[in-house]
Amino acid sequence: MAYATVYGTIGRDENMTYGALNQYKQSAVLTATPEELTLMLYDGGIKFMNIAKYNMEKGRLENAHVALMRAQDIITELRTTLNMDYDVSNNLRDLYDFIMDRLVTANIHKDPKAIDEALDILTDMRDTWKEAMQDVKKQVYKNR
């Protein structure tokens, strides 16, 4: 579903701005490291959960559904790209499964509290990932 459908009607000038923004985002994705791509997925999941919650609270259930489906797609991507050779991946898979369960529940029952539960966990995961990325960068530059 188009951006305009989720957010509302977009005028011609705004549409041109969103086109430039989308082009920038596409460029950022194509040049990102795997670590940055994971961070982008976390950010996208959080964004779509917030959009879903907002639309649900405003009674725009179709828009909430679309945003929840986008969030679910992101969680699926995060889950399927786990490297199961590491023990921590089992824990991450369980967290992603729980988040997915909360998103499905939110969508079926139109329950913003279920979105909050998923949002809290994904936000913590994103913050931890971002902190780990910063720590690795500090170590790399420290050793140069």
Buried (B, 14 or more C-beta within 10 A) or exposed (E): EEEEEBBEEBEEEEEEEBEEEEEEEEEEEEEEEEBEBBBBBBBBBBBBBBBBBBBBEEEBEEBBBBBBBBBBBBBEBBBEEBEEEEEEEEEBBEBBEBBBEBBBBBBEEBBBEBBBBBBEBBBEBBEEBBEEBEEEEEEEEEEE
